[in-house]
Amino acid sequence: MTPARLDATRRVVTRYGAVAVFAARFIAGLRFLVGPLAGSTGLPPFGFVTANILGALLYVPTMVAAGYGLAYGLGDYLQKFERVAGRVEHVVLFGAILGTVGALGLRALRVRRDRRDA
């Protein structure tokens, strides 16, 4: 967040007050920033709490419904992707284990060779 954007956000909160707090619930990045800005601009606590609660009461069910709708609509594709990702996950895990065992084996051989040479 640049100082110019912070100043612009502060001006919006100063101008619109509780409405800006309500709207900020729906804008990523502003959700966490609007609280301190509302306090620093002198927004009354009751207005802030009311707008924040009303925003959350609308935002949370909307996002849950959107996630549910997306998963319901893409369910078959997501299940296929999950199967493929599961196979890839096993291959990557096997490769990581093999790489770790190989690296530890090489390290042990080097230590053994260094002790023998010393």
N, C-alpha and C positions, 0 to 999 in steps of 0.2 A: 504494500500500500504506500503509494507516494504521498508526500506532504500535500500536494495539490488535490489529490483524490480525497484524502482525509478531510481537508478543508471544505471541499464540495459536499461531502457526506454530512459534515457538521452543519453546513448551511441548510441542507434539506431537512435535517432533524430539527433545527431551530425553526424553520418556516412551517413545517407540517406537523411537528410534534408527535402525538400518539398515532396518527395515520402513517407516518414514516416508520414508526416502530412496527406497526401491523404489516406494512408492505415489506419490510426488511426480512420478515420470516420467510419470504418466498425467494429471496435473492441470496445465492451462495456467496459467502464471504462477508456479507453484511449482518447475517444472523448473530454472529458473536460480537460484532463491533458496535452495533447500535445501542447496546446496553450502556457501556461506558460513555458513549457520545451523548446519549439521552441524559445521563446524570450530569455530564459536564456542561450541557446547554441549559440545565435548570428545569427539565421536564419534571412535573410533579410525579412522585412515586405512584400514586393511584392511577394516573393516566398511563404510565409506563406498564405497570402490572396488568392493567385491564387490556391494553392493546396487545401485550405479549401473550397473554392467555388466550384472547380471541384469535390471534394469529396462529397460535399453536393448535387450537381446537379446529381450525380449518385446514392448516398445513398438514398435520400428521395423518388424518384420515385420507386426505387427497393423495399423499405420497404412498400410503399403504395400498389404497385402491389402484393406483397406477402400477405399482409393483405386482399386485395380484393379477391385474388385467394383462400386463405384459407376460407374466409367467403362464397365465392361462392360455393366452393366444400363441405363445411360442413354446408351449410345453413339450410337444413332440420333438421340436428341433433342439431344445435344451437337453432332453433326455439322450438324444443321439450324441450331442456334443459332450455330455457328461461321460458317456461310455468311451468315446475317443480320448477325452482328456484323462480318464482313468488309466487307459492303456499307456498313454504317453507318460503319465506320472510314474507308472511302474518302471518304464524303460529309463527315465531320468534318475529315479531312485537307485536302480540297479547300477547305472553308470557311475553315480556318485559314490556308491559303496565300493565299486571296483576301483575307482580312481583313488579313493582314500586308502584302501588296502595296498594298492600299488605304491602310492607315495610313502606310506609308512614302511613298506618293505624296502624300498630304495634307500630310505633314510637309515634303516637298520643295517643294511649292507654297507653303506658309507661309514657309519660309526664303527662297524666291525673291521673294515679295511683300514681305517685310520688308526685303530688300536693296534692292529697287526703291524702296520708300518712304523709306529712310534717306538 
